């Protein structure tokens, strides 16, 4: 092997190493990347719609959906959230893709400790920031989620989610 070829391989390896490190840092940790990727695959129609509307990656969109569903879960009665959950394929994986309040990703019910409307929406905005999304995109994501749930679960279930995310 010539020195030029070895040098090219070395640069390629270095580039690959930094690319992987950068992707891991953006995702928070390898587990978060895995959870977000699994969530994107578990609910491709919803994640695809969010990705398009938010101009985000599927992993970011899965985390965003998880954060908002976590907020809804904290505000709805268990039987109400069960109806919402039944309308969304892969709900458990979406919840796991949500950034935790403390910064780690992969904790179900990450926003459950947030109470009032302002605190809940601030928590969602913070979660979006942790995902690399602008906090103001929360207002774009909510209608996508409610439309999806209305389409798949019916108007009553969509209204439950809409009320929880106000």
C-alpha positions in Angstrom: 0.0 0.0 0.0 1.4 3.4 -0.9 1.7 6.2 1.6 -1.0 8.1 -0.3 -3.5 5.3 0.0 -2.7 4.8 3.7 -3.2 8.5 4.2 -6.5 8.4 2.5 -7.6 5.5 4.6 -6.5 7.3 7.8 -8.4 10.4 6.8 -11.5 8.4 6.0 -11.3 6.6 9.4 -10.8 9.8 11.2 -13.8 11.4 9.4 -15.9 8.3 10.2 -14.9 8.4 13.9 -15.8 12.1 14.2 -19.1 11.7 12.3 -20.1 8.9 14.7 -19.0 10.9 17.7 -20.9 13.9 16.5 -24.1 11.9 15.9 -23.8 10.4 19.4 -23.3 13.8 21.0 -26.3 15.2 19.2 -28.4 12.3 20.2 -27.3 12.5 23.8 -26.1 8.9 24.1 -26.2 5.6 22.1 -29.3 4.5 24.0 -31.2 7.6 23.1 -30.3 7.2 19.4 -31.5 3.7 19.6 -34.8 4.6 21.3 -35.5 7.4 18.8 -34.6 5.2 15.8 -36.9 2.4 17.1 -39.7 4.9 17.7 -39.4 6.3 14.2 -39.8 2.8 12.8 -42.6 1.9 15.2 -44.8 4.8 14.1 -43.6 5.8 10.6 -46.7 7.6 9.4 -46.8 10.0 12.4 -43.1 10.5 12.5 -43.0 11.1 8.8 -45.7 13.8 9.1 -43.9 15.5 11.9 -40.5 15.3 10.1 -42.0 17.0 7.1 -43.8 19.7 9.1 -40.9 20.4 11.5 -38.1 19.9 8.9 -36.6 17.5 11.3 -35.0 14.1 11.3 -37.1 11.1 12.0 -35.3 10.7 15.3 -35.9 14.3 16.3 -39.6 13.9 15.4 -39.9 10.7 17.4 -38.5 12.4 20.4 -40.7 15.5 19.9 -43.8 13.2 19.7 -42.7 11.4 22.8 -42.2 14.6 24.7 -45.7 15.8 23.8 -47.3 12.4 24.5 -45.5 12.4 27.8 -47.0 15.7 28.7 -50.5 14.5 27.6 -50.0 11.4 29.7 -49.3 13.5 32.8 -52.5 15.5 32.2 -55.0 12.8 31.3 -56.6 10.2 33.4 -55.1 6.7 32.8 -58.2 5.5 30.9 -58.1 8.6 28.7 -54.5 8.2 27.9 -55.1 4.6 27.1 -57.5 5.7 24.4 -54.9 8.0 22.9 -52.2 5.4 23.2 -54.4 2.9 21.4 -54.6 5.3 18.4 -50.9 5.6 18.0 -48.7 2.7 16.9 -45.5 2.4 18.8 -46.6 4.7 21.7 -44.3 3.0 24.2 -41.3 3.5 22.0 -42.3 7.1 21.3 -42.5 7.8 25.1 -39.0 6.3 25.5 -37.6 8.5 22.8 -38.6 11.7 24.7 -35.8 13.6 26.4 -35.9 13.4 30.2 -36.3 16.5 32.2 -32.8 16.0 33.5 -31.3 15.8 30.0 -31.0 12.1 29.4 -33.2 10.6 26.7 -35.1 7.3 27.1 -37.1 7.9 30.3 -40.8 7.2 29.9 -43.0 10.0 31.3 -40.2 12.5 31.2 -42.5 15.5 31.6 -44.9 13.9 34.0 -43.7 16.0 36.9 -44.7 19.2 35.2 -48.0 20.5 36.3 -49.7 23.6 35.0 -50.1 24.6 31.4 -47.2 27.1 31.3 -44.9 24.6 33.0 -46.0 21.8 30.7 -45.5 23.7 27.5 -42.2 25.1 28.8 -41.1 21.5 29.5 -42.1 20.6 26.0 -40.1 23.5 24.6 -37.1 22.5 26.7 -37.4 18.9 25.3 -37.5 20.2 21.8 -34.3 22.2 22.5 -32.6 19.1 23.8 -33.5 17.4 20.5 -32.0 20.2 18.5 -35.3 21.7 17.5 -36.5 25.3 18.0 -38.8 25.5 21.0 -41.4 27.4 18.9 -41.9 24.2 16.8 -44.1 22.9 19.7 -47.0 24.9 18.3 -46.5 23.2 14.9 -46.2 19.7 16.3 -49.4 19.7 18.4 -51.8 20.0 15.5 -50.0 17.2 13.6 -50.3 14.9 16.6 -54.0 15.8 17.2 -54.8 15.3 13.5 -53.1 11.9 13.5 -54.9 10.8 16.7 -58.3 12.1 15.4 -57.8 10.2 12.1 -56.7 6.9 13.8 -58.7 7.1 17.0 -61.7 9.2 16.2 -62.8 12.8 17.1 -63.4 12.1 20.8 -59.9 10.7 21.2 -58.4 13.6 19.2 -60.2 16.1 21.4 -58.8 14.4 24.5 -55.3 14.9 23.2 -56.0 18.5 22.1 -57.3 19.4 25.5 -54.3 17.8 27.2 -51.9 19.8 25.1 -53.4 23.2 25.5 
